[in-house]
Amino acid sequence: MIITRQKDLKEILKFIGAGTRVFIVGCGECSTTCKTGGEDDVKKAIKALEAEGKTVTGYSIPSAPCVAAKVKVELTKNRKAIESSEAVLVFACGLGIQSVKDNLRLDRPIHTGCDTLFMGQVDSKNAFLERCSACGDCVLELTGTICPVTRCPKSLLNGPCGGQDKGKCEVDKDKDCVWILIYNELKKQDKLHLFRQTKPPKDNSKSAKPRSLSV
């Protein structure tokens, strides 16, 4: 899941500028879960924009705006409302925002309604937790399915640094040292031999940007 945070209204209004007619695109997946681009969130944004003198010509919430086929259908259905607007405001992650731009096929400025924070998971308390950096060179098989690249502030690959204290992280003393967690998990799985294996430096060529994949 891509975790987002809705931008402050003042910042959004600064982007939109003097234009008054806006069409809004939300997101039916990640941003809905994050409460930044779902239907309720978009309706709240509409009220806030109208209170500032803007006119919202319409809105659409594609189930996944980052998927070209899905966003094209929604943009086509709302073409008249988009044509009557002066700008399009997107409440989605950076992927969704760029997908709207690439598939709009109308000369309209695209504005950003959300900040994209990280790729994460949702725990049982509905907290968003960063767990993967999409490095392209996964080590989870060797670390008890706990990612040190993301969960260690130093992205260490071969055990804890000298700063860990009683199992706590040197950088954030409220958090457990991820390498202590990895050690305990491997011990529980009877796989401590993996802990003793020296891992080579990351192959950073696998995360060279921009990346693409054809299937």
TORMIMAR-258964 format. One record per residue (C-alpha): x, y, z; residue in three letters. Coordinates in steps of 0.2 Angstrom, whole numbers, padded with zeros to 4 digits, always signed. Layout:
REM residues N
XYZALA/...
***
This chain:
REM residues 215
+0000+0000+0000MET/+0006+0018-0004ILE/+0004+0029+0011ILE/-0001+0047+0008THR/-0005+0062+0018ARG/-0017+0076+0012GLN/-0009+0093+0009LYS/-0014+0108+0019ASP/-0028+0118+0010LEU/-0018+0134+0010LYS/-0004+0125+0000GLU/-0017+0117-0012ILE/-0025+0134-0015LEU/-0008+0142-0018LYS/-0005+0128-0032PHE/-0022+0132-0040ILE/-0019+0150-0040GLY/-0032+0162-0048ALA/-0042+0148-0057GLY/-0059+0145-0050THR/-0066+0129-0059ARG/-0058+0113-0053VAL/-0061+0095-0056PHE/-0056+0082-0043ILE/-0049+0065-0045VAL/-0048+0053-0030GLY/-0042+0035-0027CYS/-0053+0020-0022GLY/-0039+0010-0015GLU/-0024+0016-0005CYS/-0029+0034-0003SER/-0046+0029+0003THR/-0038+0018+0016THR/-0027+0032+0021CYS/-0042+0044+0022LYS/-0034+0056+0010THR/-0043+0052-0007GLY/-0059+0042-0004GLY/-0077+0049-0007GLU/-0079+0056+0010ASP/-0062+0065+0009ASP/-0066+0072-0008VAL/-0083+0078-0002LYS/-0074+0087+0012LYS/-0062+0095+0000ALA/-0076+0101-0011ILE/-0084+0110+0004LYS/-0067+0118+0009ALA/-0063+0123-0009LEU/-0081+0130-0012GLU/-0079+0140+0005ALA/-0064+0148-0003GLU/-0073+0153-0019GLY/-0069+0139-0030LYS/-0081+0129-0041THR/-0079+0110-0042VAL/-0086+0105-0059THR/-0086+0087-0054GLY/-0076+0073-0046TYR/-0072+0055-0050SER/-0064+0041-0039ILE/-0056+0028-0050PRO/-0054+0011-0041SER/-0035+0012-0045ALA/-0030+0029-0053PRO/-0012+0022-0055CYS/-0019+0009-0068VAL/-0020+0017-0085ALA/-0035+0007-0090ALA/-0046+0011-0075LYS/-0042+0030-0075VAL/-0045+0031-0093LYS/-0063+0025-0091VAL/-0066+0037-0077GLU/-0059+0052-0086LEU/-0069+0048-0102THR/-0085+0047-0092LYS/-0082+0064-0084ASN/-0075+0072-0100ARG/-0088+0086-0101LYS/-0085+0091-0082ALA/-0066+0091-0085ILE/-0068+0101-0101GLU/-0078+0114-0091SER/-0064+0115-0078SER/-0048+0125-0077GLU/-0038+0113-0068ALA/-0038+0095-0061VAL/-0034+0092-0043LEU/-0029+0074-0038VAL/-0030+0066-0021PHE/-0019+0051-0024ALA/-0001+0045-0022CYS/+0012+0051-0034GLY/+0009+0036-0045LEU/-0010+0041-0047GLY/-0006+0059-0050ILE/+0006+0055-0064GLN/-0006+0042-0071SER/-0020+0055-0072VAL/-0008+0067-0081LYS/-0002+0054-0094ASP/-0020+0048-0098ASN/-0030+0065-0097LEU/-0028+0070-0115ARG/-0034+0087-0112LEU/-0024+0103-0109ASP/-0027+0105-0091ARG/-0014+0109-0077PRO/-0014+0094-0064ILE/-0012+0099-0046HIS/-0006+0088-0031THR/-0018+0085-0017GLY/-0007+0073-0007CYS/+0010+0070-0001ASP/+0017+0052-0004THR/+0025+0046+0011LEU/+0030+0028+0010PHE/+0025+0010+0005MET/+0019+0001+0020GLY/+0006-0010+0028GLN/-0008-0008+0040VAL/-0008-0016+0057ASP/-0022-0021+0068SER/-0023-0004+0076LYS/-0025+0004+0058ASN/-0007+0012+0060ALA/+0003+0013+0044PHE/+0020+0005+0045LEU/+0034+0007+0033GLU/+0040-0010+0029ARG/+0048-0011+0012CYS/+0059+0000+0001SER/+0056-0009-0015ALA/+0075-0010-0017CYS/+0074-0024-0030GLY/+0087-0035-0021ASP/+0076-0043-0007CYS/+0085-0051+0008VAL/+0069-0056+0018LEU/+0073-0075+0015GLU/+0089-0072+0025LEU/+0082-0061+0039THR/+0067-0070+0045GLY/+0056-0060+0034THR/+0060-0044+0043ILE/+0068-0030+0032CYS/+0084-0022+0038PRO/+0085-0011+0023VAL/+0069-0002+0028THR/+0067-0005+0047ARG/+0085-0001+0052CYS/+0089+0018+0051PRO/+0106+0014+0044LYS/+0100+0000+0033SER/+0113-0012+0040LEU/+0115-0029+0032LEU/+0125-0039+0044ASN/+0119-0036+0061GLY/+0117-0022+0074PRO/+0128-0007+0075CYS/+0138-0003+0091GLY/+0124+0009+0096GLY/+0110-0003+0100GLN/+0107-0003+0119ASP/+0098-0017+0128LYS/+0089-0022+0111GLY/+0084-0004+0108LYS/+0089+0007+0092CYS/+0102+0020+0094GLU/+0093+0032+0083VAL/+0075+0029+0091ASP/+0076+0022+0108LYS/+0058+0019+0108ASP/+0060+0006+0094LYS/+0067-0011+0095ASP/+0084-0014+0086CYS/+0078-0023+0070VAL/+0094-0034+0070TRP/+0089-0040+0088ILE/+0072-0044+0081LEU/+0080-0053+0066ILE/+0091-0063+0078TYR/+0077-0069+0089ASN/+0066-0073+0074GLU/+0080-0084+0066LEU/+0083-0092+0082LYS/+0065-0097+0084LYS/+0065-0104+0067GLN/+0081-0113+0070ASP/+0090-0104+0056LYS/+0104-0095+0065LEU/+0116-0101+0052HIS/+0108-0087+0041LEU/+0113-0074+0054PHE/+0131-0079+0053ARG/+0132-0078+0034GLN/+0140-0062+0028THR/+0129-0053+0016LYS/+0137-0044+0001PRO/+0134-0025-0002PRO/+0117-0021-0010LYS/+0116-0022-0029ASP/+0111-0004-0031ASN/+0109-0007-0050SER/+0093-0016-0046LYS/+0086+0000-0039SER/+0092+0012-0052ALA/+0078+0024-0057LYS/+0067+0025-0067PRO/+0063+0007-0067ARG/+0051-0003-0078SER/+0045-0021-0080LEU/+0036-0029-0094SER/+0025-0044-0091VAL/
***
